[in-house]
Each structure stands twice: as C-alpha cells, then as structure tokens.
Amino acid sequence: MSLQVIDARLMQKAFLAGAKGLEAKKEWINELNVFPVPDGDTGTNMTMTIMAAAREVAAIESPTMENLAKAMSSGSLRGARGNSGVILSQLFRGFTKEIKAAETVDVAVLAQALVRAKETAYKAVMKPKEGTILTVAKGMADKAVELSGQTDDIISFAEQVIAHGDYVLSQTPEMLPVLKQAGVVDSGGQGLMLVVKGALDGLKGKEVDLSVPVTGTSAAEKAGAPAGSADIETADIKFGYCTEFIINVEKSYDEDEELKFKAYLESIGDSIVVVSDDDVVKVHVHTNDPGLAIQKALTYGSLSRMKIDNMREEHEERLIQNAEQEAARQAAEAAEAKKDEPRKPCGFIAVSVGDGLGEIFKGIGADYVIEGGQTMNPSTEDMLNAIDHVNADTVYILPNNKNIILAAEQAKYLVEDKEIVVVPSRTVPQGITALINFIPELSPEENLETMKEEMGRIKTGQVTYAVRNTMINDKEIHEGDIMGLGDSGILAVGQSIESTAVDTLKAMVDEESELVSIYYGSDVTEADAQAVAERFKESCPDMEVEIQEGGQPIYYYLMSVE
C-alpha cells in the first residue's frame, strides 16, 4: 500500500497501536535487563508511561494534530516512570512539537519530527550514553533525514527507518560491553522499536485492539469509592473460581446440547454465561471445581483462552487494597489541612519501599515518603502529588534509585510555586546519609553540595537473587543464585544468602572503613541479619555494625559502609 499523508484520525490510531505494541511485550522487555535481578522493569516503566498518554489520546473524540500533540506530550510527561520512561516521554515531547501545527503529516514533517524527538531526548539526559534507547532514536532520525528527499510514500519511508532502527539496536552490544557480556540488546531501545512497529501496523490498517484500560474497573472506583465492600466476608463467596474458556466445536452441538451443557454448569456453579457463535462457544462460570467444567466442555471440542481466577484470594487482596486506599485518603486529607498552615522553609520527600525504611526516613525528617523504588518506579505525576503535599518553600527530593532521578528532575521543571532540589541519591543508604547531613542554616545550593559530598563517602551494597543465567564482570551467574551488587557491579555470587551477604560486605570495606549498616528485608529475619553481622565481624573485628529493619521486598539486605 501507499500513503502520502497522515491526518489526525490516522495519527491517533497509529499512536494507540504503538502503545499496544509495547504493552503486549512489556514482560519480554523486562527480561532484557542486563543485571538478572527480579526488578528488571524497563518494559513496565515504558508501558506505564505510554499508556498514561494513550488514555488521554483515546479519549479525544474529534482529533486534531494540536489536541493529539498535547495529549501525547502531557500524558507521557506526567506518567513517565524510570529513566526509560522519561526518555520515551521526551521523545514524544519533541515529536509533538513538530507535528502540532500541521493539519496533516507527510514524509518531510515526519522526518523533522523524528529529528526533533531525538534532540529533545538527548537534551533531557545530563550524560547521554551510546548503546541505549537514545542511540536507537538517533539512528532512526538520521535515516529519516537521508530518506526524506527520496520518497513521498510514508509506508516505504517508515519501513526503511524501522529496518535501520533494528540494525542500530543490534549493534548496541558492540557499544556497551555489559550488554555484550550479558548477551542482550538494550532493553529501552527494544521497547522503542516495539512502539514504532506498532504505529506502522496502525498506519497500514492492521487490526489492533485499540481499547485502553481506564484507571479503576468499576463505577464505584471511578466515582472514588472503594471497589467491593468490607462487610462481604470471603466465606460468603459460594463458588471460588471464576472460570472462562472458549470451545472450538468439533462435535455435534445444537440447541438441545447447549441447554444440556448449561444445565450441567448450573449443577456445579453459578454466574453462567454461554454464548454460541457458529463453531465457537464462549463460556463463563463460577465453580468450586473448574476441572469438571473443562472436562465437560472437552466432550464438544478443543479449548482455548482458558482463564481461572481464585475469587476468594482476589477478594482478600481487594480488602487490603481498600484499607490502603482509605489510609492514603486520610493522609491526603491531613496533608490538605496542612496547606492552610504557614509554609515552613524546607521540606523533604523520600522514595522508599518497606515499612522499616519508611519509618527511618520519617524519623530523620522526611515529610512525605513515596512508596516505590526498585519494584515500582514512581511517575512524574507521583512526584508532583508529593510536592503538592509538602507545605514548604524549598522541597528536597531524595529519589534513592538511579532509575528515578530523571522523573524527579522532570517534576522539578513543572513546579512554579516552590523551589525543588533533587538530591541525586542512587540508593537508600545514600538517601539516609544525605538527609542526616542536612544543615538548616545553609542555602539550598550549599546543602545540595554538602549532601552530595557526604553521599560520596559511603559505599552501598544490595543482596538479591538472579532470575536468569548470564555472565557479568566475568562472573558466571545462574538462575536462582544469590548476588551481591555494589555501586559499580557484581561483588559476590553464591548459593547462600548469608555467605553472599558476608562476602559482599568484605568486598566493600577497606582500611578506612569504620561503620557498617545492615537493613534487612521482608524475606529474612533480624536473627538472620545478626548471623551475617557476626560472621562478618570474625574477619573485621574492629568494625562497628548496626542492624535495622528495612522491610524491603526483593532485596534480602541493603548495606552501607562508611
């Protein structure tokens, strides 16, 4: 097919198809993480970023390039999570700056938009690194400029640009040795390619499910009320498994057989829906024995799209979720009430996960703790909400994760009524050190320099498990191995949590080290942490060791040496 111009309606379809293309393979992108840790989240971050924009784009009934550009830019900007998500939002920001004034987009405008996207994203990163999503974006922009005078067919143009993007992506391991050793391409670059390939499918008219989930799945949720009711006990659920599947009919199945099948399902459950369409039957039933429903269905043909959910478990999770939402609502009301009080000079926001670490940050002066960190990077919107709840002239943000710093910086430039200082803490121990060393008498600029200097004095380590086989820093790692991660790479690998934690600490200390702090996570106990400390002190008897409950998931231990 040939296509010379893209109008607003087709641009809307292409963007939503691009979002769906990424969403469909987000877990695959997560698995491309160089370090085989269980929190590889590039795919999740990029998907949540683009889906925030997709919701706004999908809601536009009468699209124009201008209102599409605004929705794509502002939606992704506020929804951006993690470094990859922030860079993706900046690519959209640059792209939309170029298309917003056009009624239709042709090859020349598209080429210039890709160049503008690349330039905007590079400017957003303080120290751009080649071999990443930026390199892939640059490669496609360069190819677009080369082709813009050679063809006016958008489909042919896009196919050639994408082919070159795939080639650049394949070369990322040659640019970053850590990718080559791990045997993967850059995950952010791969995510970007899924977006542009999905968009091309949209331009070609391929059938793509363009529906975008909204926040909340019920009218009660959309109205702000808790989903479900706390007075419904789990025991009240008569049939515990929501069972769904499709029968591909291969034997006799007429109206009489359908009535018999429905009667059988009624004998083993309720909430029955059976819809027949030619040789396909869609079935939904709540039952305590999904196997019986499946066995009966197999007498009519083969099954597909089988889905079984434990409703009792989901109900319990919903009750917990409702309690958390209510606590958050009360906290928000308390914060709103504080807005009427006079502003204090300085306030502090910390990103953390785990009750113990949250209490530590609050105990040393944090006004607001954003639940996030390793397993769920908060968005720019989350940062803005936190800033809004801190009633201070100057607000310091402690991201405590290298993948959250860019989102914090992005939030900083969206706030006009407060001075925002982003302290570039890359780990929780760095954030704790920075906050402890805040001096009220110093200016924000002086405090930032002091905090950065003090953070530079400590070494940090993390102990977790590997989720796949790989080779990093000449260390062979197998799925299930325990790993000790330091500030610049892998410090230890083993099969024992305790032994690996001890080896990690030994690799962190030197003759100038004085104090070790160990924050134990939700999957180990205080006694486990004490055992680590005692074994470590056998080798380093002069070191002072502090143990505190962190409560963090995924990471057995967070540790610092100073």
C-alpha positions in Angstrom: 0.0 0.0 0.0 1.0 3.6 -0.5 0.3 6.6 1.9 1.3 10.2 1.3 -0.2 12.0 4.3 -1.3 11.1 7.8 -4.4 13.0 9.1 -5.3 13.4 12.8 -7.6 10.4 12.9 -4.9 8.1 11.5 -2.2 9.7 13.8 -4.5 8.8 16.7 -4.8 5.3 15.5 -1.1 4.9 14.9 -0.2 6.2 18.4 -2.6 3.8 20.1 -1.4 0.9 18.0 2.2 1.8 19.1 1.2 1.8 22.7 -0.5 -1.6 22.3 2.6 -2.9 20.5 4.7 -2.1 23.6 2.2 -3.2 26.1 1.9 -6.7 24.5 5.6 -7.4 25.0 6.4 -5.5 28.2 7.4 -8.6 30.1 9.8 -9.6 27.3 11.4 -6.1 27.6 11.7 -6.6 31.4 13.7 -9.8 30.8 16.3 -7.9 28.7 17.6 -6.2 31.9 21.4 -6.6 31.9 21.5 -7.5 35.6 19.4 -10.6 36.2 17.7 -9.1 39.2 14.0 -9.7 39.9 13.1 -6.0 39.5 14.0 -5.6 35.8 11.3 -3.1 35.0 12.2 -1.2 31.7 9.1 -2.7 29.9 6.8 -1.9 32.8 8.1 1.7 33.1 7.9 2.4 29.3 4.4 0.8 29.1 3.0 2.8 32.1 4.5 5.9 30.5 2.9 5.5 27.1 -0.4 4.1 28.5 -0.8 7.3 30.5 -0.6 9.2 27.2 -2.8 6.6 25.4 -5.6 7.1 27.8 -5.7 10.8 27.0 -5.3 10.2 23.3 -8.1 7.6 23.2 -10.5 10.0 25.0 -10.3 12.6 22.1 -13.5 12.2 20.0 -12.6 14.9 17.4 -8.8 14.6 17.0 -6.7 17.4 15.6 -2.9 17.4 15.4 -2.9 20.1 18.1 -5.1 18.3 20.7 -3.3 14.9 19.9 0.1 16.5 20.4 -1.0 18.0 23.7 -2.4 14.6 24.9 0.7 12.7 23.8 3.1 15.1 25.3 1.4 16.0 28.6 0.1 12.4 29.2 3.5 10.8 28.8 5.3 13.6 30.7 3.2 13.2 33.8 3.1 9.4 33.5 6.8 9.0 33.0 8.4 6.3 35.2 12.1 5.3 35.3 14.9 6.6 33.0 13.5 4.7 30.0 10.0 6.1 30.6 11.3 9.7 31.0 13.4 9.4 27.8 10.3 8.0 26.0 8.2 10.9 27.2 10.9 13.3 25.9 10.9 11.6 22.5 7.1 12.2 22.3 7.6 15.8 23.6 10.0 16.6 20.7 7.9 14.7 18.1 4.7 16.5 19.0 6.4 19.9 18.9 6.9 19.4 15.2 3.5 18.0 14.3 1.2 20.1 16.4 1.0 23.0 13.9 0.3 20.7 10.9 -3.1 19.7 9.6 -1.6 16.6 8.0 1.9 15.0 8.3 3.9 13.9 5.2 7.4 12.4 4.9 9.1 15.7 5.3 7.3 16.6 8.5 7.7 13.1 9.9 11.4 13.2 9.3 11.8 16.5 11.0 9.6 15.3 13.9 11.9 12.3 14.4 14.9 14.7 14.5 13.2 17.0 17.0 12.3 13.9 19.1 16.0 12.8 19.2 17.3 16.3 20.0 14.8 16.8 22.9 15.6 13.4 24.4 19.3 13.9 24.3 19.0 17.3 26.0 17.0 15.7 28.8 19.8 13.4 29.8 22.8 15.0 31.5 25.3 12.5 30.3 23.9 10.7 27.3 25.3 7.2 26.9 25.6 5.5 23.5 24.3 2.0 23.1 20.9 2.9 24.6 17.4 4.0 23.6 19.0 7.3 22.6 21.3 5.7 20.1 18.4 3.9 18.5 16.3 7.1 18.3 19.3 8.9 16.8 19.8 6.1 14.2 16.2 6.3 13.1 16.3 10.1 12.9 19.5 10.1 10.8 17.9 7.6 8.4 14.7 9.6 8.2 16.7 12.7 7.1 18.5 10.7 4.5 15.3 9.3 3.0 13.1 12.4 3.2 14.1 13.7 -0.2 14.0 10.3 -1.9 10.3 9.2 -1.4 6.9 10.7 -0.6 5.5 7.3 0.4 5.2 7.2 4.2 4.8 3.4 4.4 8.0 2.8 2.4 9.8 5.6 4.4 8.7 4.1 7.8 9.7 0.5 6.8 13.2 1.7 5.9 13.6 3.8 9.0 12.5 0.9 11.2 14.8 -1.5 9.4 17.7 0.8 10.2 16.5 1.2 13.8 16.6 -2.6 14.1 20.2 -2.6 12.8 21.3 0.1 15.3 19.6 -1.9 18.1 21.5 -5.0 17.0 24.8 -3.0 17.4 24.1 -1.8 20.9 26.1 -4.7 22.5 29.1 -3.5 20.5 28.8 -0.1 22.1 28.2 -1.3 25.7 30.3 -4.2 26.7 28.0 -5.0 29.6 25.2 -5.7 27.0 27.5 -8.0 25.0 28.7 -10.0 28.0 25.1 -10.4 29.2 24.0 -11.5 25.6 21.2 -8.9 25.3 20.4 -5.8 23.3 19.4 -2.5 25.0 16.0 -3.0 26.6 14.9 0.6 26.2 15.9 0.6 22.5 14.0 -2.6 22.0 10.9 -1.0 23.7 11.2 2.0 21.3 11.2 -0.4 18.3 8.1 -2.1 19.5 6.4 1.3 19.7 7.3 2.4 16.2 6.5 -1.0 14.7 3.1 -1.0 16.4 2.5 2.5 15.0 3.3 1.3 11.5 0.8 -1.5 11.9 -1.7 1.2 12.7 -0.8 3.2 9.6 -1.1 0.0 7.5 -4.6 -0.6 8.8 -3.9 -3.8 10.6 -6.5 -4.9 13.1 -5.2 -3.8 16.5 -7.3 -3.8 19.7 -7.1 0.0 20.4 -9.1 -0.1 23.6 -7.2 1.5 26.5 -8.0 0.4 30.1 -9.1 3.3 32.4 -8.0 3.7 36.0 -10.5 1.7 38.1 -12.6 -1.1 36.8 -16.0 -0.3 38.3 -18.3 2.6 38.6 -17.6 2.7 42.3 -13.9 3.1 41.7 -14.4 5.7 39.0 -16.5 7.7 41.5 -13.7 7.5 44.1 -15.4 4.9 46.3 -13.7 1.7 47.3 -14.2 -1.3 45.0 -16.0 -4.1 46.8 -17.3 -3.8 50.4 -15.5 -4.6 53.6 -18.6 -6.2 55.1 -18.6 -9.0 52.5 -16.7 -11.9 54.0 -14.6 -14.3 51.9 -16.8 -17.1 53.3 -19.8 -15.5 51.5 -18.3 -16.4 48.2 -20.1 -19.7 47.4 -18.1 -20.7 44.3 -14.5 -19.7 44.5 -13.1 -20.0 40.9 -14.1 -17.7 38.1 -13.6 -20.0 35.1 -13.6 -18.8 31.4 -12.7 -20.5 28.2 -13.7 -20.9 24.5 -14.8 -24.2 23.0 -13.8 -24.7 19.4 -16.7 -27.0 18.5 -15.7 -30.2 16.7 -18.7 -32.5 17.5 -22.5 -32.2 17.5 -23.5 -29.1 19.4 -27.1 -27.9 18.7 -29.6 -26.0 20.7 -30.5 -29.1 22.8 -26.9 -29.8 23.6 -26.4 -26.2 24.6 -29.4 -26.5 27.1 -27.9 -29.7 28.5 -24.5 -28.0 28.8 -26.0 -25.0 30.6 -27.9 -27.4 33.0 -24.7 -29.2 33.8 -22.9 -25.9 34.6 -25.8 -24.9 36.8 -25.3 -28.1 38.8 -21.7 -27.2 39.6 -21.8 -23.4 39.8 -23.5 -20.1 39.1 -23.0 -16.8 37.2 -23.2 -18.8 34.0 -22.8 -17.3 30.6 -22.8 -19.5 27.5 -22.7 -17.7 24.1 -22.6 -19.6 20.9 -21.5 -18.3 17.5 -21.2 -20.8 14.7 -18.4 -23.2 15.7 -17.2 -21.2 18.7 -18.7 -21.2 22.2 -17.7 -18.6 24.9 -18.2 -20.0 28.5 -18.1 -18.2 31.8 -18.9 -19.9 35.1 -18.2 -19.6 38.9 -17.5 -23.0 40.4 -15.5 -24.8 43.1 -14.2 -27.3 40.6 -13.1 -25.8 37.3 -11.9 -29.2 36.2 -15.4 -30.5 35.9 -16.5 -27.6 33.6 -13.4 -28.1 31.5 -13.9 -31.9 31.2 -17.5 -31.5 30.1 -16.5 -28.8 27.6 -13.9 -31.1 26.1 -16.6 -33.5 25.0 -17.7 -30.9 22.5 -14.2 -29.9 21.1 -10.9 -28.3 21.9 -10.5 -25.4 24.3 -8.6 -22.1 24.0 -8.2 -18.9 26.0 -8.7 -20.7 29.4 -8.6 -18.4 32.4 -9.2 -19.4 36.0 -9.1 -16.8 38.9 -9.4 -17.5 42.6 -12.1 -15.1 43.6 -11.6 -15.6 47.4 -7.9 -14.6 47.0 -8.8 -11.6 44.8 -11.4 -10.5 47.4 -8.9 -10.6 50.2 -6.5 -8.6 48.1 -9.2 -6.1 47.3 -10.0 -5.7 51.1 -6.3 -5.0 51.7 -6.2 -2.6 48.8 -9.3 -0.8 50.1 -7.7 -0.4 53.6 -4.6 1.0 51.9 -6.7 3.4 49.8 -8.5 4.6 52.9 -5.3 5.2 54.8 -4.0 7.1 51.8 -7.2 9.2 51.6 -6.9 10.1 55.3 -3.2 11.0 54.8 -4.1 13.2 51.8 -6.8 14.9 53.9 -4.3 15.6 56.6 -1.9 17.0 54.1 -4.6 19.2 52.6 -5.4 20.6 56.0 -1.7 21.4 56.5 -1.8 23.6 53.3 -3.6 26.3 55.3 -0.8 26.4 57.8 2.2 28.8 57.2 4.8 27.4 55.0 8.0 26.1 56.6 11.3 26.9 55.0 12.3 23.3 53.9 10.6 20.0 53.4 11.7 16.6 52.3 10.4 13.8 50.1 12.0 10.4 50.0 11.3 7.5 47.7 11.4 4.2 49.6 9.7 0.8 49.9 9.2 -1.2 53.1 7.7 -0.1 56.4 11.0 -0.1 58.2 12.8 2.1 55.7 9.8 4.4 55.5 9.8 4.9 59.3 13.6 5.5 59.2 13.1 8.3 56.7 10.3 9.8 58.6 12.3 9.6 61.8 15.2 11.6 60.3 13.0 14.3 58.9 11.1 13.2 55.7 7.7 14.9 55.4 6.5 12.5 52.7 7.6 9.0 51.7 6.6 7.9 48.2 6.1 4.1 48.1 8.3 3.0 45.2 11.9 2.3 44.5 13.2 -1.0 43.0 10.0 -2.8 42.0 7.8 0.2 41.1 9.4 3.4 40.0 7.1 6.4 40.8 5.9 8.6 37.9 6.5 12.3 37.4 2.8 12.7 38.4 3.5 10.9 41.7 6.4 13.3 42.4 4.1 16.3 41.7 1.5 15.0 44.0 4.1 14.5 46.8 5.4 18.0 46.2 1.9 19.4 46.5 1.5 17.7 49.9 4.7 19.2 51.4 4.0 22.7 52.6 7.4 24.2 52.3 9.2 26.9 50.3 12.0 24.6 49.3 11.4 20.9 48.8 14.2 18.4 48.6 13.6 15.1 46.7 15.6 12.0 47.6 15.0 9.5 44.7 17.2 6.8 46.3 17.4 5.0 43.0 19.3 5.8 39.8 16.2 5.0 37.7 14.1 7.6 39.5 16.3 10.6 39.3 15.2 11.7 35.8 11.5 11.6 36.8 12.3 13.8 39.8 14.2 16.2 37.6 11.2 16.3 35.2 8.8 17.1 38.1 11.2 19.9 39.2 10.6 21.8 36.0 6.9 21.5 36.2 6.6 23.2 39.6 6.5 27.0 39.8 5.5 28.0 43.3 8.2 26.1 45.2 12.0 25.6 44.9 12.7 22.0 44.1 16.1 20.5 44.9 16.7 17.0 43.5 19.4 15.2 45.5 20.9 12.6 43.2 20.8 9.7 45.7 21.1 6.4 43.8 20.5 4.1 46.8 18.5 4.1 50.1 21.7 4.3 52.2 22.8 7.4 50.2 19.4 9.0 50.8 19.6 8.4 54.5 23.1 9.8 54.6 22.0 12.9 52.6 19.1 13.7 54.9 21.1 13.2 58.1 23.6 15.8 56.8 21.1 18.5 56.0 22.0 21.8 57.7 19.1 24.3 58.1 21.4 27.3 58.2 22.9 26.6 54.7 21.3 27.7 51.4 19.7 25.0 49.1 22.8 25.2 46.9 25.2 24.7 49.8 23.1 21.9 51.2 23.0 20.1 47.9 26.8 20.2 47.7 27.1 19.0 51.3 24.7 16.1 50.7 26.5 15.0 47.5 29.8 15.2 49.3 28.6 13.1 52.2 26.9 10.5 49.9 30.2 10.1 48.1 31.8 9.0 51.4 29.7 5.8 51.6 29.7 2.5 49.7 26.4 0.7 49.2 25.6 -3.0 48.6 22.4 -5.0 47.8 21.8 -8.7 48.1 19.2 -10.4 45.9 18.7 -13.4 43.7 19.2 -14.0 39.9 16.2 -14.5 37.7 18.2 -15.9 34.7 21.6 -17.2 33.6 24.1 -14.7 32.4 27.7 -13.5 32.6 28.6 -10.2 34.2 32.0 -8.8 35.1 33.5 -12.2 34.2 31.3 -13.8 36.9 29.1 -16.7 35.7 25.6 -16.4 37.2 22.8 -19.0 37.2 19.1 -18.5 37.8 18.5 -18.8 41.5 22.0 -17.7 42.5 22.3 -15.1 45.3 24.1 -12.0 44.1 25.8 -9.1 46.0 25.6 -5.9 44.0 27.9 -2.9 44.7 28.0 0.7 43.4 29.7 -0.4 40.2 28.8 -4.0 39.6 28.6 -7.5 41.0 30.7 -8.1 44.1 29.7 -11.6 45.1 27.8 -14.6 43.8 26.8 -17.7 45.8 24.1 -20.1 46.8 23.7 -19.0 50.4 22.1 -15.7 51.3 24.2 -15.4 54.5 27.5 -16.3 52.9 26.9 -14.0 49.9 26.0 -11.1 52.2 29.2 -11.6 54.2 31.3 -11.8 51.0 29.6 -8.6 49.7 30.5 -6.7 52.9 34.1 -7.9 52.8 34.4 -6.6 49.2 33.0 -3.2 50.3 35.3 -2.5 53.3 38.8 -1.1 53.2 41.3 0.1 55.9 39.5 3.4 56.2 36.1 1.9 56.8 34.6 2.4 60.3 30.8 1.7 60.3 28.6 -0.9 58.6 24.8 -0.5 58.4 22.7 -3.5 57.5 19.0 -3.1 56.6 17.3 -6.5 56.5 14.3 -7.1 54.1 10.9 -8.8 54.4 12.3 -12.2 53.4 14.8 -12.5 56.2 14.7 -12.1 59.9 16.6 -10.0 62.5 18.3 -13.2 63.6 19.4 -13.8 60.0 20.9 -10.3 59.9 22.6 -10.9 63.3 24.2 -14.0 61.9 25.5 -12.1 58.9 27.0 -9.4 61.2 28.7 -12.0 63.5 30.3 -13.8 60.6 31.5 -10.5 59.1 33.0 -9.4 62.4 35.0 -12.6 62.6 37.0 -11.1 59.7 36.7 -7.5 60.7 36.5 -7.4 64.5 37.2 -3.6 64.7 34.3 -2.6 62.6 31.1 -1.2 64.2 28.0 -2.9 62.8 24.4 -1.5 63.0 21.3 -3.6 62.2 17.9 -2.1 61.3 14.7 -3.5 59.9 14.1 -2.3 56.4 11.2 -4.4 55.4 12.0 -4.1 51.7 10.9 -6.8 49.2 13.1 -8.4 46.6 16.4 -7.4 48.3 17.4 -9.5 51.3 19.8 -6.9 52.5 20.7 -3.3 51.8 24.0 -2.4 53.3 26.3 0.6 53.6 29.9 1.1 54.6 31.4 4.4 55.7 
